[in-house]
Amino acid sequence: LDAIKRETALIRGAFYGTMLRNEIFDFSQLGTYVERADNTARILDVKYYVLLPSISWVGSTLDNYQWESILRSVSAHRSYRWVYEADYK
């Protein structure tokens, strides 16, 4: 797995370092963002239909812990805390 991550980082670095910033570059970026959005939607789907035992658990400590884990998994925990600092428990 580490070798795959390393090779992917090399390819992405070469891609970002040598490609012109034009429509082709923007199109490749669009693919990356669509893939991220798809993965995030799948994570949210699993959260609501698999992880939560019943509707009565909404707002419970377990529910809050699961949401915090989801935010971390999509690299959004810090942003959420920054925006909703007053509401964060």
Backbone hydrogen bonds, N-H to C=O, Kabsch-Sander energy under -0.5 kcal/mol:
donor,donor_aa,acceptor,acceptor_aa,energy
5,K,1,L,-2.3
6,R,2,D,-2.4
7,E,3,A,-2.6
8,T,4,I,-2.6
9,A,5,K,-2.3
10,L,6,R,-2.0
11,I,7,E,-2.4
12,R,8,T,-2.8
13,G,9,A,-2.4
14,A,10,L,-2.4
15,F,11,I,-2.6
16,Y,12,R,-3.0
17,G,13,G,-2.2
18,T,14,A,-1.5
19,M,15,F,-1.8
22,N,20,L,-1.6
26,D,22,N,-2.4
27,F,23,E,-2.5
28,S,24,I,-2.1
29,Q,25,F,-2.2
30,L,26,D,-2.3
31,G,27,F,-1.7
32,T,28,S,-1.5
33,Y,29,Q,-2.4
34,V,30,L,-2.6
35,E,31,G,-2.1
36,R,32,T,-2.1
37,A,33,Y,-2.4
38,D,34,V,-2.3
39,N,35,E,-2.4
40,T,36,R,-2.5
41,A,37,A,-2.4
42,R,38,D,-2.0
43,I,39,N,-2.1
44,L,40,T,-2.3
45,D,41,A,-2.1
46,V,42,R,-2.3
47,K,43,I,-2.1
48,Y,44,L,-2.0
49,Y,45,D,-2.1
50,V,46,V,-2.0
51,L,46,V,-1.7
52,L,47,K,-1.2
57,W,54,S,-1.7
58,V,55,I,-1.5
60,S,57,W,-2.2
63,D,57,W,-0.5
64,N,60,S,-2.5
65,Y,61,T,-2.4
66,Q,62,L,-2.4
67,W,63,D,-2.4
68,E,64,N,-2.3
69,S,65,Y,-2.2
70,I,66,Q,-2.3
71,L,67,W,-2.7
72,R,68,E,-2.0
73,S,69,S,-2.3
74,V,70,I,-1.6
75,S,72,R,-1.5
76,A,71,L,-3.6
77,H,71,L,-0.9
80,Y,76,A,-2.4
81,R,77,H,-2.4
82,W,78,R,-2.1
83,V,79,S,-2.3
84,Y,80,Y,-2.9
85,E,82,W,-0.6
88,Y,84,Y,-1.3
